[in-house]
Amino acid sequence: MAQSVGYLIAALGPPVFGKLHDMDSSWQSSFYFLVAAILLMFFFGFKAAGKRYVED
């Protein structure tokens, strides 16, 4: 299930980049979108990897 969601998100990347390029006619907005996506992934990955106590 998680892998299919990952593939769905990955499949949306190229059309979003293309649409941003069509709207701006440069790659700058696409790169800003990429930086925002990387920051989101870093934030959620950092939160998921945090040390937590799990009860038995």
C-alpha distance matrix in Angstrom:
0.0 3.8 5.4 5.3 6.5 8.8 10.1 10.8 12.7 14.4 15.5 17.2 19.3 22.0 22.8 23.1 25.3 27.3 27.8 29.0 31.3 32.7 33.4 35.0 36.3 35.7 32.7 33.5 31.2 28.3 29.0 29.1 25.7 24.5 26.3 24.8 21.2 22.2 23.8 20.8 18.6 21.5 21.9 18.4 18.4 21.8 21.0 18.0 20.3 23.2 25.0 24.5 26.0 23.8 25.8 26.0
3.8 0.0 3.8 5.5 5.2 6.3 8.8 9.9 10.7 12.4 14.3 15.7 17.2 20.3 21.4 21.3 23.3 25.7 26.3 27.0 29.3 31.1 31.7 32.9 34.3 33.3 30.2 30.7 28.5 25.7 26.1 26.1 22.8 21.5 23.0 21.5 18.0 18.7 20.2 17.3 14.9 17.8 18.3 14.9 14.6 18.2 17.6 14.7 17.0 20.0 22.1 21.9 23.8 22.1 24.5 25.1
5.4 3.8 0.0 3.8 5.4 5.0 6.2 8.6 9.9 10.4 12.2 14.4 15.7 18.3 19.9 20.2 21.9 24.1 25.2 26.0 28.0 29.8 30.8 32.0 33.0 32.0 28.8 29.7 27.8 24.7 25.0 25.7 22.4 20.7 22.6 21.7 17.9 18.5 20.6 18.2 15.5 18.3 19.6 16.5 15.8 19.5 19.6 16.7 18.5 21.8 24.1 24.4 26.4 24.8 27.4 27.8
5.3 5.5 3.8 0.0 3.8 5.3 5.0 6.2 8.7 9.7 10.4 12.6 14.7 17.0 18.0 18.7 20.8 22.5 23.4 24.7 26.7 28.1 29.2 30.8 31.8 31.2 28.3 29.4 27.3 24.2 25.1 25.7 22.2 21.0 23.3 22.2 18.5 19.7 21.9 19.3 17.1 20.4 21.4 18.4 18.3 22.1 21.9 19.4 21.6 24.8 27.1 27.2 29.2 27.5 30.0 30.4
6.5 5.2 5.4 3.8 0.0 3.8 5.4 5.0 6.2 8.6 9.8 10.9 12.9 15.9 16.6 16.6 18.9 21.0 21.4 22.4 24.8 26.3 26.9 28.5 29.9 29.2 26.4 27.1 24.7 21.9 22.8 23.0 19.4 18.5 20.6 19.1 15.5 17.1 19.0 16.0 14.3 17.8 18.5 15.5 16.0 19.7 19.3 17.2 19.8 22.7 25.4 25.4 27.7 26.3 28.9 29.8
8.8 6.3 5.0 5.3 3.8 0.0 3.8 5.4 5.2 6.1 8.6 10.1 11.1 14.1 15.6 15.5 17.2 19.6 20.6 21.2 23.3 25.2 26.0 27.2 28.3 27.3 24.2 24.9 22.9 19.8 20.3 20.9 17.5 16.0 18.1 17.1 13.4 14.4 16.7 14.3 12.0 15.4 16.7 14.1 14.0 17.8 18.1 16.1 18.2 21.4 24.3 24.9 27.4 26.4 29.3 30.2
10.1 8.8 6.2 5.0 5.4 3.8 0.0 3.8 5.5 5.0 6.0 8.7 10.1 12.3 13.8 14.6 16.2 18.1 19.4 20.6 22.3 23.9 25.2 26.6 27.3 26.6 23.6 25.0 23.1 19.8 20.7 21.7 18.4 16.8 19.5 18.9 15.2 16.5 19.2 17.1 15.0 18.4 20.0 17.7 17.5 21.3 21.8 19.8 21.7 25.1 27.9 28.6 31.1 29.9 32.7 33.4
10.8 9.9 8.6 6.2 5.0 5.4 3.8 0.0 3.8 5.4 5.1 6.5 9.1 11.5 12.0 12.6 15.0 16.6 17.2 18.7 20.8 22.0 23.1 24.8 25.8 25.5 22.9 24.1 21.8 18.7 20.2 20.9 17.2 16.5 19.4 18.2 14.8 16.8 19.3 16.8 15.5 19.2 20.3 18.0 18.6 22.3 22.4 20.8 23.2 26.2 29.2 29.6 32.1 31.0 33.7 34.6
12.7 10.7 9.9 8.7 6.2 5.2 5.5 3.8 0.0 3.8 5.5 5.3 6.8 10.1 11.0 10.6 12.7 15.0 15.6 16.4 18.7 20.3 21.0 22.4 23.7 23.0 20.2 21.0 18.7 15.7 16.9 17.3 13.7 12.9 15.6 14.4 11.0 13.2 15.5 13.2 12.1 15.8 17.0 15.1 15.9 19.5 19.9 18.7 21.1 24.0 27.2 27.9 30.7 30.0 32.9 34.3
14.4 12.4 10.4 9.7 8.6 6.1 5.0 5.4 3.8 0.0 3.8 5.4 5.4 8.1 10.1 10.4 11.5 13.8 15.3 16.0 17.6 19.6 20.9 21.9 22.7 21.7 18.7 20.0 18.2 14.8 15.8 17.0 13.7 12.2 15.2 14.9 11.4 12.9 16.0 14.5 12.8 16.2 18.2 16.7 16.7 20.3 21.4 20.1 21.9 25.1 28.3 29.4 32.3 31.7 34.8 36.0
15.5 14.3 12.2 10.4 9.8 8.6 6.0 5.1 5.5 3.8 0.0 3.8 5.5 6.8 7.9 9.4 11.1 12.3 13.7 15.4 16.8 18.2 19.8 21.3 21.8 21.5 18.9 20.7 18.8 15.5 17.2 18.6 15.2 14.3 17.7 17.3 14.2 16.1 19.2 17.6 16.4 19.8 21.6 20.1 20.4 24.0 24.8 23.5 25.5 28.7 31.9 32.8 35.6 34.8 37.7 38.8
17.2 15.7 14.4 12.6 10.9 10.1 8.7 6.5 5.3 5.4 3.8 0.0 3.8 5.9 5.8 6.2 8.7 10.3 10.8 12.3 14.4 15.6 16.7 18.4 19.4 19.3 16.9 18.4 16.0 13.0 15.2 16.1 12.6 12.4 15.9 15.1 12.3 15.0 17.7 16.0 15.6 19.2 20.5 19.3 20.3 23.6 24.3 23.5 25.8 28.7 32.0 32.9 35.8 35.2 38.2 39.5
19.3 17.2 15.7 14.7 12.9 11.1 10.1 9.1 6.8 5.4 5.5 3.8 0.0 3.8 5.7 5.3 6.2 8.6 10.0 10.7 12.3 14.3 15.5 16.5 17.3 16.5 13.8 15.3 13.4 10.0 11.8 13.1 9.9 9.2 12.8 12.7 10.2 12.5 15.4 14.5 14.1 17.3 19.1 18.5 19.2 22.3 23.5 23.0 24.9 27.8 31.3 32.5 35.7 35.5 38.7 40.2
22.0 20.3 18.3 17.0 15.9 14.1 12.3 11.5 10.1 8.1 6.8 5.9 3.8 0.0 3.8 5.5 5.1 6.1 8.6 9.9 10.4 12.2 14.3 15.3 15.3 14.9 12.5 14.9 13.5 10.0 12.2 14.4 11.7 11.1 14.9 15.4 13.3 15.3 18.5 18.0 17.5 20.5 22.6 22.2 22.7 25.7 27.1 26.7 28.4 31.3 34.8 36.2 39.4 39.1 42.3 43.7
22.8 21.4 19.9 18.0 16.6 15.6 13.8 12.0 11.0 10.1 7.9 5.8 5.7 3.8 0.0 3.8 5.5 5.0 6.0 8.5 9.7 10.4 12.2 14.2 14.5 15.0 13.4 15.6 13.6 10.8 13.8 15.3 12.5 12.9 16.7 16.5 14.8 17.5 20.2 19.3 19.4 22.6 24.2 23.7 24.7 27.7 28.7 28.4 30.5 33.2 36.8 37.8 40.9 40.6 43.6 45.1
23.1 21.3 20.2 18.7 16.6 15.5 14.6 12.6 10.6 10.4 9.4 6.2 5.3 5.5 3.8 0.0 3.8 5.4 5.1 6.1 8.5 9.8 10.6 12.2 13.5 13.6 11.7 13.2 10.6 8.1 11.2 12.1 9.0 10.2 13.7 13.2 11.9 14.9 17.2 16.5 17.1 20.2 21.5 21.3 22.6 25.4 26.4 26.5 28.6 31.1 34.7 35.8 39.1 38.9 42.1 43.8
25.3 23.3 21.9 20.8 18.9 17.2 16.2 15.0 12.7 11.5 11.1 8.7 6.2 5.1 5.5 3.8 0.0 3.8 5.5 5.2 6.1 8.6 10.0 10.6 11.1 10.6 8.3 10.3 8.5 5.4 8.5 10.3 8.1 8.7 12.3 12.8 11.9 14.3 16.9 16.9 17.4 20.1 21.8 22.1 23.1 25.6 27.1 27.3 29.1 31.6 35.3 36.8 40.1 40.3 43.6 45.4
27.3 25.7 24.1 22.5 21.0 19.6 18.1 16.6 15.0 13.8 12.3 10.3 8.6 6.1 5.0 5.4 3.8 0.0 3.8 5.4 5.0 6.1 8.7 10.0 9.7 10.2 9.1 11.9 10.5 8.1 11.5 13.4 11.6 12.4 15.9 16.5 15.7 18.1 20.6 20.6 21.1 23.8 25.6 25.8 26.7 29.4 30.8 30.9 32.7 35.3 39.0 40.4 43.7 43.7 46.9 48.6
27.8 26.3 25.2 23.4 21.4 20.6 19.4 17.2 15.6 15.3 13.7 10.8 10.0 8.6 6.0 5.1 5.5 3.8 0.0 3.8 5.4 5.0 6.2 8.6 9.6 10.9 10.5 12.4 10.1 8.8 12.6 13.5 11.5 13.4 16.6 16.4 16.0 18.9 21.0 20.6 21.7 24.5 25.7 25.9 27.4 29.9 30.9 31.3 33.4 35.8 39.4 40.6 43.9 43.9 47.0 48.8
29.0 27.0 26.0 24.7 22.4 21.2 20.6 18.7 16.4 16.0 15.4 12.3 10.7 9.9 8.5 6.1 5.2 5.4 3.8 0.0 3.8 5.4 5.2 6.1 7.9 8.4 7.8 8.9 6.3 5.8 9.5 10.1 8.8 11.1 13.8 13.8 14.1 16.9 18.6 18.7 20.2 22.6 23.8 24.5 26.0 28.2 29.4 30.1 32.1 34.2 38.0 39.3 42.7 43.0 46.3 48.3
31.3 29.3 28.0 26.7 24.8 23.3 22.3 20.8 18.7 17.6 16.8 14.4 12.3 10.4 9.7 8.5 6.1 5.0 5.4 3.8 0.0 3.8 5.5 5.3 5.1 5.6 5.7 8.1 7.2 6.5 9.8 11.4 11.0 12.5 15.2 16.0 16.4 18.6 20.7 21.3 22.4 24.6 26.2 27.1 28.2 30.4 31.9 32.6 34.2 36.5 40.3 41.8 45.3 45.7 49.0 51.0
32.7 31.1 29.8 28.1 26.3 25.2 23.9 22.0 20.3 19.6 18.2 15.6 14.3 12.2 10.4 9.8 8.6 6.1 5.0 5.4 3.8 0.0 3.8 5.7 5.3 7.9 9.2 11.4 10.2 10.0 13.5 14.7 14.0 15.9 18.7 19.1 19.4 21.9 23.8 24.1 25.4 27.8 29.1 29.8 31.1 33.4 34.7 35.3 37.2 39.5 43.2 44.6 48.0 48.2 51.4 53.3
33.4 31.7 30.8 29.2 26.9 26.0 25.2 23.1 21.0 20.9 19.8 16.7 15.5 14.3 12.2 10.6 10.0 8.7 6.2 5.2 5.5 3.8 0.0 3.8 5.9 8.4 10.0 10.9 9.0 10.1 13.5 13.7 13.2 15.8 18.1 18.0 18.9 21.7 23.0 23.2 25.0 27.3 28.2 29.1 30.8 32.9 33.9 34.8 36.9 38.9 42.6 43.9 47.3 47.7 50.8 53.0
35.0 32.9 32.0 30.8 28.5 27.2 26.6 24.8 22.4 21.9 21.3 18.4 16.5 15.3 14.2 12.2 10.6 10.0 8.6 6.1 5.3 5.7 3.8 0.0 3.8 5.3 7.5 7.9 6.9 8.8 11.5 11.9 12.4 14.8 16.6 17.1 18.5 20.8 22.0 22.9 24.7 26.5 27.6 28.9 30.5 32.2 33.6 34.8 36.5 38.4 42.2 43.7 47.2 47.9 51.2 53.4
36.3 34.3 33.0 31.8 29.9 28.3 27.3 25.8 23.7 22.7 21.8 19.4 17.3 15.3 14.5 13.5 11.1 9.7 9.6 7.9 5.1 5.3 5.9 3.8 0.0 3.8 7.0 8.8 9.1 10.1 12.6 13.9 14.6 16.3 18.4 19.4 20.5 22.4 24.1 25.2 26.6 28.4 29.9 31.2 32.3 34.2 35.8 36.8 38.4 40.5 44.2 45.9 49.5 50.0 53.4 55.5
35.7 33.3 32.0 31.2 29.2 27.3 26.6 25.5 23.0 21.7 21.5 19.3 16.5 14.9 15.0 13.6 10.6 10.2 10.9 8.4 5.6 7.9 8.4 5.3 3.8 0.0 3.8 5.6 7.2 8.1 9.7 11.4 12.7 13.9 15.6 17.2 18.5 19.9 21.7 23.1 24.4 25.9 27.6 29.2 30.1 31.7 33.6 34.7 36.0 38.1 41.8 43.7 47.4 48.1 51.6 53.8
32.7 30.2 28.8 28.3 26.4 24.2 23.6 22.9 20.2 18.7 18.9 16.9 13.8 12.5 13.4 11.7 8.3 9.1 10.5 7.8 5.7 9.2 10.0 7.5 7.0 3.8 0.0 3.8 5.7 5.2 6.3 8.8 10.0 10.5 12.4 14.4 15.3 16.5 18.5 20.1 21.0 22.5 24.4 25.9 26.6 28.4 30.4 31.4 32.5 34.7 38.4 40.4 44.0 44.8 48.3 50.4
33.5 30.7 29.7 29.4 27.1 24.9 25.0 24.1 21.0 20.0 20.7 18.4 15.3 14.9 15.6 13.2 10.3 11.9 12.4 8.9 8.1 11.4 10.9 7.9 8.8 5.6 3.8 0.0 3.8 5.4 5.2 6.3 8.7 9.8 10.6 12.4 14.3 15.3 16.6 18.5 20.0 21.0 22.7 24.6 25.5 26.8 28.8 30.2 31.3 33.2 36.9 38.9 42.6 43.6 47.2 49.5
31.2 28.5 27.8 27.3 24.7 22.9 23.1 21.8 18.7 18.2 18.8 16.0 13.4 13.5 13.6 10.6 8.5 10.5 10.1 6.3 7.2 10.2 9.0 6.9 9.1 7.2 5.7 3.8 0.0 3.8 5.4 5.0 6.2 8.6 9.8 10.5 12.3 14.2 15.3 16.6 18.4 19.9 21.1 22.7 24.1 25.6 27.2 28.5 30.1 31.9 35.6 37.3 40.9 41.8 45.2 47.6
28.3 25.7 24.7 24.2 21.9 19.8 19.8 18.7 15.7 14.8 15.5 13.0 10.0 10.0 10.8 8.1 5.4 8.1 8.8 5.8 6.5 10.0 10.1 8.8 10.1 8.1 5.2 5.4 3.8 0.0 3.8 5.4 5.0 6.2 8.7 9.9 10.5 12.4 14.3 15.3 16.5 18.3 20.0 21.2 22.3 24.2 25.9 26.8 28.3 30.4 34.2 35.9 39.5 40.1 43.6 45.7
29.0 26.1 25.0 25.1 22.8 20.3 20.7 20.2 16.9 15.8 17.2 15.2 11.8 12.2 13.8 11.2 8.5 11.5 12.6 9.5 9.8 13.5 13.5 11.5 12.6 9.7 6.3 5.2 5.4 3.8 0.0 3.8 5.3 4.8 6.2 8.5 9.7 10.4 12.3 14.1 15.1 16.3 18.3 20.0 20.7 22.2 24.3 25.4 26.5 28.5 32.2 34.3 38.0 38.9 42.4 44.6
29.1 26.1 25.7 25.7 23.0 20.9 21.7 20.9 17.3 17.0 18.6 16.1 13.1 14.4 15.3 12.1 10.3 13.4 13.5 10.1 11.4 14.7 13.7 11.9 13.9 11.4 8.8 6.3 5.0 5.4 3.8 0.0 3.8 5.3 5.1 6.2 8.6 9.8 10.6 12.4 14.3 15.2 16.5 18.5 19.8 20.9 22.7 24.3 25.6 27.2 31.0 32.8 36.5 37.6 41.1 43.5
25.7 22.8 22.4 22.2 19.4 17.5 18.4 17.2 13.7 13.7 15.2 12.6 9.9 11.7 12.5 9.0 8.1 11.6 11.5 8.8 11.0 14.0 13.2 12.4 14.6 12.7 10.0 8.7 6.2 5.0 5.3 3.8 0.0 3.8 5.5 5.1 6.2 8.6 9.9 10.6 12.3 14.2 15.4 16.7 18.1 19.8 21.3 22.4 24.1 26.0 29.8 31.4 34.9 35.7 39.1 41.4
24.5 21.5 20.7 21.0 18.5 16.0 16.8 16.5 12.9 12.2 14.3 12.4 9.2 11.1 12.9 10.2 8.7 12.4 13.4 11.1 12.5 15.9 15.8 14.8 16.3 13.9 10.5 9.8 8.6 6.2 4.8 5.3 3.8 0.0 3.8 5.4 5.1 6.2 8.6 9.9 10.5 12.2 14.2 15.5 16.2 18.1 20.0 20.9 22.2 24.4 28.1 30.0 33.6 34.3 37.8 40.0
26.3 23.0 22.6 23.3 20.6 18.1 19.5 19.4 15.6 15.2 17.7 15.9 12.8 14.9 16.7 13.7 12.3 15.9 16.6 13.8 15.2 18.7 18.1 16.6 18.4 15.6 12.4 10.6 9.8 8.7 6.2 5.1 5.5 3.8 0.0 3.8 5.4 5.1 6.2 8.6 9.9 10.4 12.2 14.4 15.1 16.2 18.4 19.8 20.8 22.6 26.3 28.4 32.1 33.2 36.8 39.2
24.8 21.5 21.7 22.2 19.1 17.1 18.9 18.2 14.4 14.9 17.3 15.1 12.7 15.4 16.5 13.2 12.8 16.5 16.4 13.8 16.0 19.1 18.0 17.1 19.4 17.2 14.4 12.4 10.5 9.9 8.5 6.2 5.1 5.4 3.8 0.0 3.8 5.5 5.1 6.2 8.7 9.9 10.6 12.4 14.1 15.3 16.7 18.3 19.9 21.4 25.2 26.9 30.5 31.5 35.0 37.5
21.2 18.0 17.9 18.5 15.5 13.4 15.2 14.8 11.0 11.4 14.2 12.3 10.2 13.3 14.8 11.9 11.9 15.7 16.0 14.1 16.4 19.4 18.9 18.5 20.5 18.5 15.3 14.3 12.3 10.5 9.7 8.6 6.2 5.1 5.4 3.8 0.0 3.8 5.4 5.1 6.2 8.6 9.9 10.7 12.0 14.0 15.5 16.3 18.1 20.1 23.9 25.5 29.0 29.6 33.1 35.3
22.2 18.7 18.5 19.7 17.1 14.4 16.5 16.8 13.2 12.9 16.1 15.0 12.5 15.3 17.5 14.9 14.3 18.1 18.9 16.9 18.6 21.9 21.7 20.8 22.4 19.9 16.5 15.3 14.2 12.4 10.4 9.8 8.6 6.2 5.1 5.5 3.8 0.0 3.8 5.4 5.1 6.1 8.6 10.0 10.3 12.0 14.2 15.1 16.1 18.3 22.0 24.0 27.7 28.6 32.2 34.4
23.8 20.2 20.6 21.9 19.0 16.7 19.2 19.3 15.5 16.0 19.2 17.7 15.4 18.5 20.2 17.2 16.9 20.6 21.0 18.6 20.7 23.8 23.0 22.0 24.1 21.7 18.5 16.6 15.3 14.3 12.3 10.6 9.9 8.6 6.2 5.1 5.4 3.8 0.0 3.8 5.5 5.0 6.1 8.7 9.7 10.4 12.3 14.1 15.2 16.6 20.4 22.4 26.1 27.3 30.9 33.5
20.8 17.3 18.2 19.3 16.0 14.3 17.1 16.8 13.2 14.5 17.6 16.0 14.5 18.0 19.3 16.5 16.9 20.6 20.6 18.7 21.3 24.1 23.2 22.9 25.2 23.1 20.1 18.5 16.6 15.3 14.1 12.4 10.6 9.9 8.6 6.2 5.1 5.4 3.8 0.0 3.8 5.4 5.1 6.2 8.4 9.8 10.7 12.2 14.1 15.7 19.4 20.8 24.4 25.3 28.7 31.2
18.6 14.9 15.5 17.1 14.3 12.0 15.0 15.5 12.1 12.8 16.4 15.6 14.1 17.5 19.4 17.1 17.4 21.1 21.7 20.2 22.4 25.4 25.0 24.7 26.6 24.4 21.0 20.0 18.4 16.5 15.1 14.3 12.3 10.5 9.9 8.7 6.2 5.1 5.5 3.8 0.0 3.8 5.5 5.3 5.8 8.3 9.9 10.3 11.9 14.2 17.9 19.6 23.1 23.7 27.3 29.5
21.5 17.8 18.3 20.4 17.8 15.4 18.4 19.2 15.8 16.2 19.8 19.2 17.3 20.5 22.6 20.2 20.1 23.8 24.5 22.6 24.6 27.8 27.3 26.5 28.4 25.9 22.5 21.0 19.9 18.3 16.3 15.2 14.2 12.2 10.4 9.9 8.6 6.1 5.0 5.4 3.8 0.0 3.8 5.6 5.1 5.9 8.5 9.8 10.4 12.2 16.0 18.1 21.8 23.0 26.7 29.1
21.9 18.3 19.6 21.4 18.5 16.7 20.0 20.3 17.0 18.2 21.6 20.5 19.1 22.6 24.2 21.5 21.8 25.6 25.7 23.8 26.2 29.1 28.2 27.6 29.9 27.6 24.4 22.7 21.1 20.0 18.3 16.5 15.4 14.2 12.2 10.6 9.9 8.6 6.1 5.1 5.5 3.8 0.0 3.8 5.5 5.2 6.2 8.6 10.0 10.9 14.7 16.4 20.1 21.4 25.0 27.7
18.4 14.9 16.5 18.4 15.5 14.1 17.7 18.0 15.1 16.7 20.1 19.3 18.5 22.2 23.7 21.3 22.1 25.8 25.9 24.5 27.1 29.8 29.1 28.9 31.2 29.2 25.9 24.6 22.7 21.2 20.0 18.5 16.7 15.5 14.4 12.4 10.7 10.0 8.7 6.2 5.3 5.6 3.8 0.0 3.8 5.4 5.1 6.0 8.6 10.1 13.7 14.8 18.3 19.1 22.6 25.1
18.4 14.6 15.8 18.3 16.0 14.0 17.5 18.6 15.9 16.7 20.4 20.3 19.2 22.7 24.7 22.6 23.1 26.7 27.4 26.0 28.2 31.1 30.8 30.5 32.3 30.1 26.6 25.5 24.1 22.3 20.7 19.8 18.1 16.2 15.1 14.1 12.0 10.3 9.7 8.4 5.8 5.1 5.5 3.8 0.0 3.8 5.4 5.0 6.1 8.7 12.2 14.1 17.6 18.4 22.0 24.2
21.8 18.2 19.5 22.1 19.7 17.8 21.3 22.3 19.5 20.3 24.0 23.6 22.3 25.7 27.7 25.4 25.6 29.4 29.9 28.2 30.4 33.4 32.9 32.2 34.2 31.7 28.4 26.8 25.6 24.2 22.2 20.9 19.8 18.1 16.2 15.3 14.0 12.0 10.4 9.8 8.3 5.9 5.2 5.4 3.8 0.0 3.8 5.5 5.2 6.4 10.1 12.4 16.1 17.6 21.4 23.9
21.0 17.6 19.6 21.9 19.3 18.1 21.8 22.4 19.9 21.4 24.8 24.3 23.5 27.1 28.7 26.4 27.1 30.8 30.9 29.4 31.9 34.7 33.9 33.6 35.8 33.6 30.4 28.8 27.2 25.9 24.3 22.7 21.3 20.0 18.4 16.7 15.5 14.2 12.3 10.7 9.9 8.5 6.2 5.1 5.4 3.8 0.0 3.8 5.5 5.4 9.0 10.2 13.8 15.2 18.8 21.6
18.0 14.7 16.7 19.4 17.2 16.1 19.8 20.8 18.7 20.1 23.5 23.5 23.0 26.7 28.4 26.5 27.3 30.9 31.3 30.1 32.6 35.3 34.8 34.8 36.8 34.7 31.4 30.2 28.5 26.8 25.4 24.3 22.4 20.9 19.8 18.3 16.3 15.1 14.1 12.2 10.3 9.8 8.6 6.0 5.0 5.5 3.8 0.0 3.8 5.6 8.6 9.5 12.9 13.4 17.1 19.4
20.3 17.0 18.5 21.6 19.8 18.2 21.7 23.2 21.1 21.9 25.5 25.8 24.9 28.4 30.5 28.6 29.1 32.7 33.4 32.1 34.2 37.2 36.9 36.5 38.4 36.0 32.5 31.3 30.1 28.3 26.5 25.6 24.1 22.2 20.8 19.9 18.1 16.1 15.2 14.1 11.9 10.4 10.0 8.6 6.1 5.2 5.5 3.8 0.0 3.8 6.6 8.8 12.2 13.3 17.1 19.3
23.2 20.0 21.8 24.8 22.7 21.4 25.1 26.2 24.0 25.1 28.7 28.7 27.8 31.3 33.2 31.1 31.6 35.3 35.8 34.2 36.5 39.5 38.9 38.4 40.5 38.1 34.7 33.2 31.9 30.4 28.5 27.2 26.0 24.4 22.6 21.4 20.1 18.3 16.6 15.7 14.2 12.2 10.9 10.1 8.7 6.4 5.4 5.6 3.8 0.0 3.8 6.3 10.0 12.0 15.7 18.4
25.0 22.1 24.1 27.1 25.4 24.3 27.9 29.2 27.2 28.3 31.9 32.0 31.3 34.8 36.8 34.7 35.3 39.0 39.4 38.0 40.3 43.2 42.6 42.2 44.2 41.8 38.4 36.9 35.6 34.2 32.2 31.0 29.8 28.1 26.3 25.2 23.9 22.0 20.4 19.4 17.9 16.0 14.7 13.7 12.2 10.1 9.0 8.6 6.6 3.8 0.0 3.8 7.0 9.5 13.1 15.7
24.5 21.9 24.4 27.2 25.4 24.9 28.6 29.6 27.9 29.4 32.8 32.9 32.5 36.2 37.8 35.8 36.8 40.4 40.6 39.3 41.8 44.6 43.9 43.7 45.9 43.7 40.4 38.9 37.3 35.9 34.3 32.8 31.4 30.0 28.4 26.9 25.5 24.0 22.4 20.8 19.6 18.1 16.4 14.8 14.1 12.4 10.2 9.5 8.8 6.3 3.8 0.0 3.8 6.3 9.8 12.8
26.0 23.8 26.4 29.2 27.7 27.4 31.1 32.1 30.7 32.3 35.6 35.8 35.7 39.4 40.9 39.1 40.1 43.7 43.9 42.7 45.3 48.0 47.3 47.2 49.5 47.4 44.0 42.6 40.9 39.5 38.0 36.5 34.9 33.6 32.1 30.5 29.0 27.7 26.1 24.4 23.1 21.8 20.1 18.3 17.6 16.1 13.8 12.9 12.2 10.0 7.0 3.8 0.0 3.8 6.5 9.7
23.8 22.1 24.8 27.5 26.3 26.4 29.9 31.0 30.0 31.7 34.8 35.2 35.5 39.1 40.6 38.9 40.3 43.7 43.9 43.0 45.7 48.2 47.7 47.9 50.0 48.1 44.8 43.6 41.8 40.1 38.9 37.6 35.7 34.3 33.2 31.5 29.6 28.6 27.3 25.3 23.7 23.0 21.4 19.1 18.4 17.6 15.2 13.4 13.3 12.0 9.5 6.3 3.8 0.0 3.8 6.6
25.8 24.5 27.4 30.0 28.9 29.3 32.7 33.7 32.9 34.8 37.7 38.2 38.7 42.3 43.6 42.1 43.6 46.9 47.0 46.3 49.0 51.4 50.8 51.2 53.4 51.6 48.3 47.2 45.2 43.6 42.4 41.1 39.1 37.8 36.8 35.0 33.1 32.2 30.9 28.7 27.3 26.7 25.0 22.6 22.0 21.4 18.8 17.1 17.1 15.7 13.1 9.8 6.5 3.8 0.0 3.8
26.0 25.1 27.8 30.4 29.8 30.2 33.4 34.6 34.3 36.0 38.8 39.5 40.2 43.7 45.1 43.8 45.4 48.6 48.8 48.3 51.0 53.3 53.0 53.4 55.5 53.8 50.4 49.5 47.6 45.7 44.6 43.5 41.4 40.0 39.2 37.5 35.3 34.4 33.5 31.2 29.5 29.1 27.7 25.1 24.2 23.9 21.6 19.4 19.3 18.4 15.7 12.8 9.7 6.6 3.8 0.0
